[in-house]
Every structure is written in structure tokens, then in C-alpha cells.
Amino acid sequence: MATKIRRVTSQKKIVRFKRKKRIRGSVAGTQDRPRLSVFRSNKHMYAQIINDDLGVTLVAASTDEMDDKGSSSTVGAKGLGVLLAKKAIEKNIAHIVFDRSGYLYHGRVQALADGAREGGLKF
């Protein structure tokens, strides 16, 4: 994992990094089923579909590129999921593996997953 835990890293982030490392031990993207990785900040959400075999990002989207003003809410996250699914289907990606990156499957992360399912992705 590329993230380093330093002295000034908060305990909340340390717990998330450990959870992320555990999740990534069992979740990997392949050519047939790439991995949907999620990152959420206080202001925006970012999602990308990655082929781990080649180490290549196939599709990426963020709430930063959306026109909605509710980019930090669950409504914006759901819209991001739909946008990402639309981009993925254009590149013939239908089946994916969901990587929540150590975040709890709740709130914005869950809304993004629901939006991706509504957009046509299967996971």
C-alpha cells in the first residue's frame, strides 16, 4: 500500500488504512472483473475502475466534473455512480468488484454503489 502511517496521522485514518489493507487482500481487479475503487474527501468523491493485472485505470470519474451542487452529499454520490457506470458501459465493462477502500458501507459510499447498480454495473 502506498500510504504511509506517520506520527501525525490521526487514529481514525490509521484504522481506515488497516481496514483497507485487509480488504485489498481479498479484492483484486482482473481483466474480466475490474475493481471499482472509491475515495471520499470532505468536499468531493472520486471513483475509478482499475485492472490490477495490468495496473491500469480504465475509467475514472469524480463529483468535481459533475454539474450538480450537491457533490458532497449522498445525492451527488449517487449521480457519480450513474456517471461512472455510463462511462464503464461505453468501454464494455459490465461486471466489477467493489472496493470501498476501508470506508464503511454506509452513506455516500453506499449511494455511489446504488447509483452504479442503477447505471447497469453488476457486482
C-alpha positions as CSV (number, residue, x, y, z in Angstrom):
1,M,0.0,0.0,0.0
2,A,1.4,3.4,-1.0
3,T,0.1,5.3,2.1
4,K,2.5,5.7,4.9
5,I,1.4,5.9,8.5
6,R,3.3,8.7,10.2
7,R,3.4,10.1,13.7
8,V,1.0,12.9,12.9
9,T,-1.6,10.6,11.2
10,S,-4.9,10.5,13.1
11,Q,-6.1,7.4,14.7
12,K,-9.2,7.4,12.6
13,K,-7.1,7.3,9.4
14,I,-4.9,4.5,10.8
15,V,-7.9,2.4,11.5
16,R,-9.2,3.0,7.9
17,F,-5.8,2.2,6.4
18,K,-5.7,-1.1,8.3
19,R,-9.2,-1.9,7.2
20,K,-8.3,-1.0,3.6
21,K,-5.3,-3.3,3.7
22,R,-7.4,-6.2,4.9
23,I,-10.0,-5.6,2.1
24,R,-7.4,-5.4,-0.6
25,G,-6.1,-8.8,0.5
26,S,-9.2,-10.4,-0.8
27,V,-10.4,-7.9,-3.5
28,A,-8.5,-7.7,-6.8
29,G,-9.5,-6.4,-10.2
30,T,-8.9,-8.7,-13.2
31,Q,-9.4,-8.3,-16.9
32,D,-12.9,-9.9,-16.6
33,R,-13.9,-8.1,-13.4
34,P,-12.0,-4.9,-12.8
35,R,-12.1,-3.2,-9.3
36,L,-14.2,-0.1,-8.6
37,S,-12.2,1.9,-6.0
38,V,-13.7,4.8,-4.0
39,F,-12.1,7.8,-2.3
40,R,-14.1,10.3,-0.5
41,S,-12.9,13.7,0.8
42,N,-14.9,16.3,2.7
43,K,-15.7,18.1,-0.5
44,H,-15.7,15.6,-3.3
45,M,-15.8,11.9,-4.1
46,Y,-13.6,10.1,-6.6
47,A,-14.1,6.7,-8.2
48,Q,-12.1,4.7,-10.7
49,I,-12.3,1.3,-12.3
50,I,-8.9,-0.4,-12.2
51,N,-7.4,-3.5,-13.8
52,D,-4.9,-4.7,-11.2
53,D,-3.4,-7.3,-13.5
54,L,-2.0,-4.6,-15.8
55,G,-2.0,-1.8,-13.2
56,V,-4.1,0.4,-15.4
57,T,-7.1,2.7,-14.6
58,L,-9.8,2.0,-17.2
59,V,-12.4,4.6,-16.2
60,A,-12.4,7.4,-13.7
61,A,-15.0,9.9,-12.5
62,S,-15.4,12.5,-9.8
63,T,-18.1,14.8,-8.4
64,D,-15.7,17.6,-9.4
65,E,-16.6,17.1,-13.0
66,M,-20.4,17.0,-12.3
67,D,-22.7,20.0,-12.7
68,D,-24.6,19.3,-9.5
69,K,-24.1,21.5,-6.5
70,G,-24.7,18.6,-4.0
71,S,-21.4,17.0,-4.8
72,S,-20.6,16.3,-1.1
73,S,-24.0,14.7,-0.4
74,T,-25.4,11.3,-1.0
75,V,-27.4,12.7,-4.0
76,G,-24.1,13.7,-5.6
77,A,-22.5,10.3,-4.8
78,K,-25.5,8.5,-6.4
79,G,-25.1,10.7,-9.5
80,L,-21.4,9.9,-9.6
81,G,-22.2,6.2,-9.6
82,V,-24.5,6.6,-12.5
83,L,-21.9,8.7,-14.4
84,L,-19.2,6.1,-13.7
85,A,-21.5,3.3,-14.9
86,K,-22.3,5.2,-18.1
87,K,-18.6,5.6,-18.8
88,A,-17.8,2.0,-18.0
89,I,-20.6,0.6,-20.2
90,E,-19.2,2.7,-23.1
91,K,-15.9,0.8,-22.6
92,N,-17.8,-2.6,-22.5
93,I,-17.3,-3.1,-18.7
94,A,-20.4,-4.6,-17.1
95,H,-19.1,-6.8,-14.2
96,I,-16.9,-5.3,-11.5
97,V,-15.7,-5.9,-7.9
98,F,-16.5,-3.2,-5.4
99,D,-13.6,-1.9,-3.2
100,R,-14.8,0.5,-0.5
101,S,-11.2,1.4,0.4
102,G,-11.7,0.9,4.2
103,Y,-14.8,3.2,4.4
104,L,-17.9,1.8,6.0
105,Y,-20.6,0.7,3.5
106,H,-22.9,3.5,4.6
107,G,-24.0,6.9,3.4
108,R,-22.1,8.3,0.4
109,V,-20.2,5.0,-0.3
110,Q,-23.5,3.1,-0.4
111,A,-25.2,5.8,-2.5
112,L,-22.3,5.5,-5.1
113,A,-22.7,1.7,-5.2
114,D,-26.5,2.1,-5.6
115,G,-26.0,4.6,-8.4
116,A,-23.5,2.3,-10.2
117,R,-26.0,-0.6,-10.0
118,E,-28.8,1.7,-11.4
119,G,-26.5,2.7,-14.2
120,G,-26.1,-1.0,-15.2
121,L,-23.0,-2.3,-13.5
122,K,-23.2,-5.7,-11.8
123,F,-21.4,-6.5,-8.6
